[in-house]
Amino acid sequence: MKQPSCIKIADDEIFFGIFNLDYYKTYLSSFLEILSDEEKNRAERYKFERDKLHYIISHGILRKILSLILNCNPKLISIDISDEGKPFLDTPEHCDLKFNLSHSNGMLFLALTRHDEIGVDIEYIKATRNLKDIIKRFFSPDEYKQYLQLPEAQKLAAFYFGWTCKEAFVKAIGSGVTESFSQFSVNMNPSLPATILSIPESCSKEKNWHIQQIDSPLDFQAAICWQGHTKKLQLFDAFQDF
C-alpha cells in the first residue's frame, strides 16, 4: 500500500474530504491504536456498535491526516475539545492549524486550514415531517419567511441547504447550535449560492465570513464555513488508503 506523502497547506487553502467510513473498516485496529485514552473512552460510551466504529474510524482518519500535515506520530498529537464541543490542537507549535469534522449516516466530512476558524456539516437527506414547524422554531424569522415563499417541491432541499449552512457557521464560531441558530440568517433557496445574510451581534465583524455548499454523495448535503480571506478549496485526492 502506498503511503500518502506529506501535506502542505498554504494560508490561502482549505483541504477537505468526504469519506465513506465503512470503506475503512479494515483499518479499525490500526486506527484504534493511535487514538488517545480519552477518545477510546468516548468511543465506548456509544450505545450502538456502528456508531462506536464510525467514531473510531473518523478520529483515526483525522489523526492520520493531521500527522501528514504536522509530520509527526499520529498518536502523539494532542487534541482537546472546547466547552462548546469544538476540537482543536492544544500545543502552541500546532495551534495555527484549524480543523473541523462532521459525520452523518456513515459519511465523514473533514476540512483543515491555517489560522482562520472553520466549521463543516454534512447531513443525510431523508423525508422529514413537520419541516415548517422545525424551521419556525429554530431558524430566524427571515429564513422562515424565505422558506414559506419557496415551491413545495423545493422545501425539503431548502431545509437541508439551510441547516447545513447554519450548522457549519455555528461550528466555525464555536457556539452551541440551539442557542444561536435563530440569531443569524442564511439564504434558504437551494437554487442560489450559499450566503450568510446576517450574523449574531456577538460575532466578530473584523473579518469576512465565507460559506459554500460542497458537492456531496447522493442523498447527502454538506457545507463549509470559514472566517477570513477568500480561500481555494482543495479536495483530498490521495487519501483512499492509509
Secondary structure, 3 states (H helix, E strand, C coil): CCCCCCCCCCCCEEEEEEEEHHHHHHHHHHHHHHCCHHHHHHHHCCCCHHHHHHHHHHHHHHHHHHHHHHCCCHHHCCEEECCCCCEEECCHHHCCEEEEEEEECCEEEEEEEECCCEEEEEEECCCCCCHHHHHHHHCCHHHHHHHHHCCHHHHHHHHHHHHHHHHHHHHHHCCCHHHHHHHCEECCCCCCCCCEEECCCCCCCCCCEEEEEECCCCCEEEEEEEECCCCEEEECCCCCCC
